């Protein structure tokens, strides 16, 4: 396959390749340049986020949807607190 670099330095990854690799908008890609070649590698995996004593704790390299993970955790905590106050 072939693609073209635009004036801003962007490259469109063909749809078939995106579909084959499960790439969605916002996907994080590692880029490496070796001997005049460019390699793109999808950085799959969930961010390492755990709950310790009710507090969300992150350690590791920031990849994936960190904001989404925080939003999901926050919503769960708010629902839990709301359920307690209704009792």
Buried (B, 14 or more C-beta within 10 A) or exposed (E): EEEEEEEEEEEEBEEEEBEEBEBEEEBBEEEEEEEEEEEEEBEEEEBBBEEEEEEBEEEEEEBBBEEEBBEEBEEEBEEEEEEEEEE
